[in-house]
């Protein structure tokens, strides 16, 4: 949604119409609200200390991007101050976006590595449980055949 917000502001700067500016402001405000709710849910989930540190780093960078770039640009667009909005886009939004995206990429890479490790661990556990289950089923069938033979011998004697 960070990219969508950035592109929305860029499009408003290209069109420079009141309708487009209003639409952009509404869309970006909705996106900011949605992102905040999603982030609250994510932060409430259980995570390792390292993931929590990476998440905090990303949250700080994203907050800086929003507070120093997105919000001032929206304020400039609301009053149709397009030169100021353009300046903010060039000086704050672009570099702030790159920094926040880099932090998000680091967090994503960590999550993917953790997911891969968990998958491999659980896959190994599954293989072991399956092997034990197949062995126990085979032993159970063998026991049933032997018991059946003993039972049949007992009945015929």
PyMOL commands that set and color helices and strands:
alter all, ss='L'
color gray80, all
select helices_A, chain A and resi 2-15+18-44+49-78+82-156
alter helices_A, ss='H'
color red, helices_A
deselect
rebuild
show_as cartoon
